[in-house]
């Protein structure tokens, strides 16, 4: 969830406006999240910033456009009361130009006692803002000033902030912005620190490129964002090419897979990418896509509003269309697919009830251009998932030698159990939907 957007906060904050507890309106969403099957809430940036939240100006105060310490603590307590854990966005790679230490650098120049807080400060070259010095940024964005995480006072300041977040708000973990650009020794210290505060703290890292196993080690982070599978999920539907997502899942989680056993963060969209309902030309593909999202290995996540298929296209330099205000926990009047939420809730309940879907291994059973079947196994439980992206019924042949003499029981939609009496089983799958069958 991106609170500044959902709560309709003003686009800018000069640090002098009134404290407005817009976060309070999230309390009304808790019943909806519970019905949807949500067990954890990831809240986007919440701390004082100048614009979008990722240009932090103060790590120790909730953004006045959203409320104050008490506002956030009350919301976390309300979520905990319903069994929903809460993680916050930790933006530790960079700060905004309004950050107090950078303002000191602007005011005092080379004499600033905080010069060493920022990476690449160079008074021999003027910066693009006419500051009289240049500095390192995040991807060339002048307003996002890179912190020097090797500087001990910077680390201590960030760790003090994290201590405050865990103690004051009773949070359950962190999502680390641009984790792939954070130094491993900083991540190791941060992870050790967080788990010292809370042994079961869950640490998620944003990682778009590279080897996910580099950071999702358990000692560093518990999980990272699975952008490879995100791309495979939407483009395998858009291109009528389930071979793509099948290849991705097999490479990641199949026998010999690079990420077997790692609970990667699986998603169809988020605050940085075009919403899935705008990405897919065929709206019916929202359903088999979510069948895959909730049954493939990983931790499935839903971005607020996408449970109703709301639209949003990323434009160059403008993410606002991805982060709209929504008045309350009901489909907006123009929501294209208000019925999608009920399907997601069914899939979430199915996943909660199945150790194999939550933690099991993965094996591809069949792949065609618009059909995919795979098995998930944990202990003595095996579940077979079959997805069909075509607009007609599909018959999927499954190798069944291993399960001969047993039967397949559909856990997603009630049907007559299918006895396994031969080496292959013909499984009929509805149009633009799927089947999830337990081997009993």
C-alpha positions as CSV (number, residue, x, y, z in Angstrom):
1,X,0.0,0.0,0.0
2,X,1.2,3.5,-0.9
3,X,-0.3,5.6,1.9
4,X,0.5,9.1,0.5
5,X,-1.5,8.2,-2.6
6,X,-4.3,6.1,-1.1
7,X,-5.0,8.7,1.6
8,X,-5.1,11.6,-0.9
9,X,-2.2,13.5,0.7
10,X,-1.0,16.8,-0.9
11,X,1.8,16.3,-3.4
12,X,4.3,18.5,-1.6
13,X,5.3,19.1,2.0
14,X,7.3,22.1,3.2
15,X,7.5,20.9,6.8
16,X,5.4,23.7,8.2
17,X,1.8,22.5,7.4
18,X,-0.6,21.1,9.9
19,X,-0.4,17.5,11.1
20,X,-3.3,15.7,9.4
21,X,-4.1,12.2,10.5
22,X,-5.0,10.8,7.1
23,X,-3.7,7.4,8.1
24,X,-6.7,7.0,10.3
25,X,-8.8,6.3,7.3
26,X,-6.8,3.0,6.8
27,X,-8.6,1.6,9.9
28,X,-11.7,1.1,7.7
29,X,-9.8,-1.1,5.4
30,X,-8.9,-3.8,7.9
31,X,-12.2,-5.8,7.5
32,X,-11.6,-5.8,3.7
33,X,-8.0,-7.0,4.1
34,X,-9.1,-9.7,6.5
35,X,-11.8,-10.9,4.1
36,X,-9.2,-10.8,1.2
37,X,-6.9,-13.1,3.2
38,X,-4.2,-10.6,4.0
39,X,-1.8,-11.6,6.7
40,X,0.7,-8.8,6.4
41,X,0.6,-5.2,5.3
42,X,3.5,-3.5,3.6
43,X,3.2,0.3,3.9
44,X,5.1,2.5,1.6
45,X,7.1,5.5,2.8
46,X,5.6,7.2,5.9
47,X,8.2,9.5,7.2
48,X,8.6,13.2,6.7
49,X,9.5,14.0,3.2
50,X,9.1,16.8,0.6
51,X,7.1,15.0,-2.1
52,X,6.7,11.3,-2.8
53,X,8.1,9.8,0.4
54,X,11.3,8.5,-1.0
55,X,13.0,11.9,-0.5
56,X,13.1,11.7,3.3
57,X,13.7,14.8,5.4
58,X,13.3,13.3,8.9
59,X,13.4,9.6,9.8
60,X,12.0,10.2,13.3
61,X,8.7,11.8,12.5
62,X,5.7,10.5,10.5
63,X,5.0,12.7,7.5
64,X,2.7,15.4,8.7
65,X,0.4,14.8,5.7
66,X,-0.4,11.4,7.2
67,X,-0.4,12.1,10.9
68,X,2.0,11.6,13.8
69,X,3.5,8.9,15.9
70,X,0.3,8.1,17.6
71,X,-1.6,7.8,14.3
72,X,0.8,5.2,13.0
73,X,1.1,3.3,16.3
74,X,-2.7,3.1,16.5
75,X,-3.0,1.7,13.0
76,X,-0.3,-1.0,13.6
77,X,-2.1,-2.0,16.8
78,X,-5.4,-2.2,15.0
79,X,-3.8,-4.5,12.4
80,X,-2.2,-6.7,15.0
81,X,-5.6,-7.0,16.6
82,X,-6.8,-8.8,13.5
83,X,-3.7,-10.9,13.0
84,X,-2.2,-8.7,10.3
85,X,1.6,-8.0,10.6
86,X,3.0,-4.7,9.4
87,X,6.3,-3.8,7.7
88,X,7.5,-0.3,6.8
89,X,9.5,1.1,3.9
90,X,13.1,1.7,4.9
91,X,14.7,4.3,2.5
92,X,18.3,4.2,3.5
93,X,20.2,4.6,0.2
94,X,19.3,8.3,-0.2
95,X,17.5,11.3,1.3
96,X,15.8,14.4,0.0
97,X,17.5,17.8,-0.3
98,X,15.4,18.9,2.6
99,X,17.0,16.4,4.9
100,X,18.4,18.3,7.9
101,X,22.0,17.3,7.4
102,X,22.0,18.2,3.8
103,X,20.5,21.6,4.6
104,X,23.5,22.1,6.9
105,X,25.8,21.2,4.0
106,X,24.0,23.7,1.8
107,X,24.2,26.4,4.5
108,X,27.9,25.9,5.5
109,X,29.5,24.4,2.4
110,X,32.9,22.8,2.9
111,X,32.8,23.8,6.6
112,X,29.7,21.7,7.3
113,X,30.1,19.1,10.0
114,X,27.9,16.9,7.9
115,X,29.8,17.0,4.7
116,X,30.9,13.3,5.2
117,X,27.3,12.2,5.5
118,X,26.9,12.2,1.7
119,X,28.6,10.3,-1.0
120,X,30.7,12.0,-3.7
121,X,30.6,15.5,-2.3
122,X,33.0,17.5,-4.6
123,X,33.5,21.3,-4.2
124,X,35.6,21.4,-7.3
125,X,32.6,20.9,-9.5
126,X,29.3,22.8,-9.3
127,X,26.1,20.7,-9.0
128,X,23.1,21.0,-11.3
129,X,21.2,22.9,-8.7
130,X,23.8,25.7,-8.5
131,X,24.9,24.5,-5.0
132,X,28.6,25.1,-5.5
133,X,29.3,21.4,-5.2
134,X,28.3,18.1,-6.7
135,X,27.2,14.9,-5.0
136,X,26.2,11.4,-5.8
137,X,22.5,10.7,-6.4
138,X,20.1,7.8,-7.0
139,X,20.2,7.2,-10.8
140,X,20.9,10.9,-11.6
141,X,17.9,12.3,-9.7
142,X,19.3,15.5,-8.3
143,X,16.6,15.6,-5.6
144,X,17.7,12.2,-4.2
145,X,21.0,12.6,-2.4
146,X,23.0,9.5,-1.8
147,X,24.0,8.8,1.8
148,X,27.6,7.6,2.6
149,X,26.7,4.4,4.5
150,X,30.3,3.7,5.2
151,X,30.3,6.8,7.5
152,X,29.7,5.6,11.1
153,X,27.5,8.6,12.2
154,X,25.2,7.9,9.2
155,X,24.8,4.3,10.1
156,X,24.2,5.1,13.8
157,X,21.5,7.6,12.8
158,X,19.7,5.1,10.6
159,X,19.9,2.4,13.2
160,X,18.6,4.8,15.9
161,X,15.6,5.5,13.6
162,X,15.0,1.7,13.1
163,X,15.1,1.2,16.9
164,X,12.5,4.0,17.2
165,X,10.2,2.4,14.6
166,X,10.3,-1.0,16.2
167,X,9.8,0.3,19.8
168,X,7.3,3.2,19.1
169,X,5.1,1.5,16.4
170,X,5.7,-2.2,17.2
171,X,6.3,-3.0,13.6
172,X,7.1,-6.5,12.3
173,X,9.8,-5.8,9.7
174,X,11.1,-3.6,6.9
175,X,11.0,-3.4,3.2
176,X,14.4,-1.9,2.1
177,X,14.2,0.4,-0.8
178,X,16.8,-0.2,-3.6
179,X,18.4,-3.0,-1.5
180,X,20.4,-4.1,-4.5
181,X,22.4,-0.8,-4.2
182,X,23.1,-1.1,-0.4
183,X,26.4,-2.4,0.7
184,X,26.3,-6.0,2.0
185,X,28.1,-5.1,5.2
186,X,25.5,-2.4,5.9
187,X,22.7,-4.9,5.2
188,X,24.4,-7.5,7.5
189,X,24.6,-5.0,10.3
190,X,21.0,-3.8,9.8
191,X,19.7,-7.3,9.7
192,X,21.6,-8.3,12.9
193,X,20.3,-5.1,14.6
194,X,16.7,-5.7,13.6
195,X,16.7,-9.3,14.7
196,X,18.2,-8.2,18.0
197,X,15.2,-6.0,18.5
198,X,12.7,-8.6,17.2
199,X,13.9,-12.1,16.5
200,X,11.1,-12.8,14.0
201,X,11.6,-9.4,12.1
202,X,11.0,-10.0,8.4
203,X,13.3,-8.2,6.0
204,X,12.3,-7.7,2.4
205,X,14.6,-6.1,-0.2
206,X,13.7,-4.3,-3.4
207,X,15.9,-6.0,-6.1
208,X,15.2,-5.5,-9.8
209,X,18.4,-7.0,-11.3
210,X,21.0,-9.5,-10.4
211,X,21.2,-12.7,-8.4
212,X,18.5,-12.8,-5.8
213,X,20.4,-15.3,-3.7
214,X,23.1,-12.6,-3.2
215,X,20.8,-10.8,-0.7
216,X,18.1,-13.4,0.2
217,X,20.4,-15.4,2.3
218,X,18.5,-15.5,5.6
219,X,21.5,-13.8,7.3
220,X,21.0,-10.7,5.2
221,X,17.4,-10.5,4.0
222,X,14.5,-13.0,4.2
223,X,13.2,-12.2,0.7
224,X,13.6,-9.9,-2.3
225,X,11.2,-8.8,-5.0
226,X,10.9,-11.3,-7.8
227,X,10.9,-9.0,-10.8
228,X,11.8,-11.8,-13.1
229,X,8.6,-13.7,-12.3
230,X,6.7,-10.5,-12.4
231,X,7.7,-10.0,-16.0
232,X,6.9,-13.6,-16.8
233,X,3.5,-13.4,-15.3
234,X,2.2,-10.6,-17.4
235,X,4.0,-11.2,-20.6
236,X,3.3,-14.9,-20.7
237,X,-0.4,-14.0,-20.8
238,X,0.0,-11.0,-23.1
239,X,2.0,-13.1,-25.6
240,X,0.0,-16.3,-25.2
241,X,3.3,-17.9,-24.2
242,X,3.2,-19.9,-21.0
243,X,6.6,-21.3,-21.9
244,X,8.1,-18.0,-20.5
245,X,6.7,-18.2,-17.0
246,X,7.2,-22.0,-17.0
247,X,10.9,-21.5,-17.8
248,X,11.2,-18.8,-15.1
249,X,9.6,-21.0,-12.4
250,X,11.6,-24.0,-13.4
251,X,14.9,-22.1,-13.4
252,X,14.1,-20.5,-10.1
253,X,12.4,-23.2,-8.1
254,X,12.4,-26.5,-10.1
255,X,14.8,-29.4,-9.4
256,X,18.2,-27.8,-9.3
257,X,16.6,-24.3,-9.4
258,X,18.7,-21.4,-8.3
259,X,16.2,-20.2,-5.6
260,X,14.8,-23.4,-4.3
261,X,13.6,-22.8,-0.7
262,X,13.8,-19.0,-0.9
263,X,10.5,-17.3,-0.2
264,X,10.8,-14.6,-2.9
265,X,8.2,-11.8,-2.9
266,X,5.8,-12.5,-5.8
267,X,3.7,-9.7,-7.3
268,X,1.7,-8.7,-10.4
269,X,2.1,-4.9,-9.9
270,X,3.3,-2.3,-7.4
271,X,3.7,1.4,-6.9
272,X,6.5,1.6,-9.5
273,X,5.1,-0.4,-12.5
274,X,2.0,-0.2,-14.7
275,X,-1.0,-1.8,-13.0
276,X,-1.7,-5.3,-14.1
277,X,-5.2,-4.5,-15.4
278,X,-3.7,-1.9,-17.7
279,X,-0.9,-4.2,-18.7
280,X,-3.1,-7.0,-20.0
281,X,-5.0,-6.5,-23.2
282,X,-7.4,-9.4,-22.3
283,X,-9.1,-8.7,-18.9
284,X,-10.0,-12.3,-18.6
285,X,-6.4,-13.1,-18.1
286,X,-6.5,-11.5,-14.7
287,X,-7.9,-14.7,-13.4
288,X,-5.4,-17.4,-14.5
289,X,-2.7,-14.9,-13.7
290,X,-3.8,-14.7,-10.1
291,X,-4.2,-18.5,-10.0
292,X,-0.5,-18.7,-10.8
293,X,0.4,-15.9,-8.4
294,X,-1.1,-17.6,-5.4
295,X,0.0,-21.1,-6.2
296,X,3.6,-20.6,-7.5
297,X,6.5,-20.6,-4.9
298,X,6.9,-17.3,-3.1
299,X,5.0,-14.8,-1.0
300,X,2.1,-13.4,-3.0
301,X,1.3,-9.7,-2.7
302,X,-1.6,-7.6,-3.9
303,X,-1.1,-3.8,-4.6
304,X,-4.0,-1.8,-3.2
305,X,-6.9,-1.4,-5.6
306,X,-5.6,-4.1,-8.0
307,X,-7.9,-6.6,-6.3
308,X,-10.6,-4.7,-8.3
309,X,-8.6,-4.4,-11.4
310,X,-8.2,-0.6,-11.2
311,X,-6.2,0.9,-14.0
312,X,-2.9,2.9,-13.9
313,X,-0.2,3.4,-16.6
314,X,3.3,4.5,-15.6
315,X,4.3,7.6,-17.5
316,X,7.8,9.0,-17.9
317,X,8.6,11.0,-14.8
318,X,5.1,10.6,-13.3
319,X,4.1,7.7,-11.1
320,X,0.9,9.4,-9.9
321,X,-1.4,7.3,-12.1
322,X,-0.2,4.2,-10.2
323,X,-0.9,5.7,-6.8
324,X,-4.4,7.0,-6.7
325,X,-6.6,8.1,-3.8
326,X,-9.3,5.6,-2.9
327,X,-12.1,6.8,-0.6
328,X,-12.8,3.6,1.2
329,X,-12.5,-0.2,1.2
330,X,-14.9,-0.7,-1.6
331,X,-14.4,-0.8,-5.4
332,X,-14.4,2.7,-6.9
333,X,-17.4,3.4,-9.1
334,X,-15.1,3.0,-12.2
335,X,-13.4,-0.2,-11.0
336,X,-13.3,-2.5,-14.1
337,X,-13.3,-5.8,-12.2
338,X,-14.9,-5.5,-8.8
339,X,-15.6,-9.3,-8.8
340,X,-11.8,-10.1,-8.9
341,X,-11.4,-9.6,-5.2
342,X,-13.7,-12.6,-4.4
343,X,-11.5,-14.8,-6.6
344,X,-8.4,-13.6,-4.9
345,X,-9.9,-14.3,-1.5
346,X,-10.7,-17.9,-2.6
347,X,-7.1,-18.4,-3.7
348,X,-5.7,-16.9,-0.5
349,X,-7.8,-19.2,1.6
350,X,-6.6,-22.1,-0.4
351,X,-3.0,-21.1,0.1
352,X,-3.4,-20.6,3.8
353,X,-4.7,-24.1,4.2
354,X,-2.0,-25.8,2.2
355,X,1.6,-26.3,3.4
356,X,2.5,-27.5,-0.1
357,X,1.4,-24.2,-1.7
358,X,3.1,-22.1,1.0
359,X,6.4,-23.9,1.2
360,X,6.5,-26.9,-1.1
361,X,8.9,-27.7,-3.9
362,X,8.0,-27.1,-7.6
363,X,7.9,-29.4,-10.6
364,X,6.5,-28.7,-14.1
365,X,4.1,-31.3,-15.3
366,X,2.9,-29.8,-18.6
367,X,3.3,-26.6,-20.6
368,X,1.7,-25.4,-23.8
369,X,1.2,-21.9,-25.2
370,X,-1.9,-21.2,-23.0
371,X,-1.8,-24.0,-20.4
372,X,0.6,-24.8,-17.5
373,X,0.4,-27.5,-14.9
374,X,2.8,-28.1,-12.0
375,X,3.1,-30.0,-8.8
376,X,3.9,-28.6,-5.4
377,X,4.9,-31.0,-2.6
378,X,5.6,-30.6,1.1
379,X,5.9,-33.6,3.3
380,X,3.1,-36.0,2.4
381,X,1.0,-33.3,0.7
382,X,1.0,-32.9,-3.0
383,X,-1.0,-30.3,-4.9
384,X,-1.4,-30.1,-8.6
385,X,-2.1,-26.7,-10.2
386,X,-3.4,-26.3,-13.7
387,X,-3.9,-22.9,-15.3
388,X,-5.7,-22.2,-18.6
389,X,-5.4,-18.8,-20.3
390,X,-7.5,-19.7,-23.3
391,X,-11.2,-18.8,-23.8
392,X,-12.2,-22.4,-24.2
393,X,-12.0,-25.5,-22.0
394,X,-8.6,-27.2,-22.2
395,X,-7.7,-30.8,-21.6
396,X,-4.3,-31.1,-20.0
397,X,-2.5,-34.4,-20.0
398,X,-0.7,-35.1,-16.7
399,X,1.9,-37.8,-16.1
400,X,0.4,-39.8,-13.1
401,X,2.5,-42.9,-12.7
402,X,3.7,-41.7,-9.2
403,X,0.1,-41.3,-8.0
404,X,-1.6,-44.3,-9.6
405,X,-4.3,-45.8,-7.4
406,X,-5.0,-42.4,-5.7
407,X,-7.4,-39.6,-6.7
408,X,-7.4,-35.9,-7.4
409,X,-9.7,-33.7,-5.3
410,X,-10.3,-30.2,-6.5
411,X,-9.8,-27.7,-3.7
412,X,-10.6,-24.6,-5.7
413,X,-14.0,-25.6,-7.2
414,X,-16.1,-28.5,-6.0
415,X,-16.2,-31.4,-8.4
416,X,-16.2,-35.2,-8.5
417,X,-12.8,-36.6,-7.4
418,X,-10.8,-37.9,-10.3
419,X,-9.5,-41.5,-9.9
420,X,-6.0,-42.1,-11.1
421,X,-6.2,-45.5,-12.9
422,X,-3.5,-45.2,-15.5
423,X,-0.1,-43.6,-16.2
424,X,-1.7,-40.4,-17.6
425,X,-4.6,-38.3,-16.5
426,X,-6.6,-36.0,-18.8
427,X,-7.5,-32.9,-16.7
428,X,-10.3,-30.6,-18.0
429,X,-9.7,-27.0,-17.0
430,X,-12.2,-24.1,-17.4
431,X,-11.6,-21.1,-19.6
432,X,-9.4,-18.4,-18.2
433,X,-9.2,-20.0,-14.8
434,X,-7.5,-23.0,-13.2
435,X,-7.8,-26.0,-11.0
436,X,-6.0,-26.8,-7.8
437,X,-6.1,-30.5,-6.9
438,X,-4.9,-32.4,-3.9
439,X,-3.5,-35.9,-4.5
440,X,-5.3,-38.1,-1.9
